[in-house]
Amino acid sequence: MLMRGSVVVGLTLVVALTSAGCASKVRLSSATMCRAHGGTYNATAKSCTYTATTRSAQDICQAHGGYYDVAAEVCEMGQE
């Protein structure tokens, strides 16, 4: 359940950034998204196997190549 919430938060962030015009196109590989949420990506099966771990919002943001602002609780990705 915790992993599902992290995925929803991550996807919501990407949609918000894109719709607000704050970022150009954001492209993430399947392997990057899987690893960012604590999973192991299998390219042959095109699937992600998750482990029972808890990741912080900062860890997830940084795994996607973003900068996490602790005070504002936001993840910044893309070009300025």
Secondary structure as UniProt FT lines:
FT   HELIX           2..19
FT   TURN            20..21
FT   HELIX           30..36
FT   TURN            37..38
FT   STRAND          39..42
FT   TURN            43..46
FT   STRAND          47..50
FT   HELIX           57..63
FT   TURN            64..65
FT   STRAND          67..69
FT   TURN            70..73
FT   STRAND          74..76
//
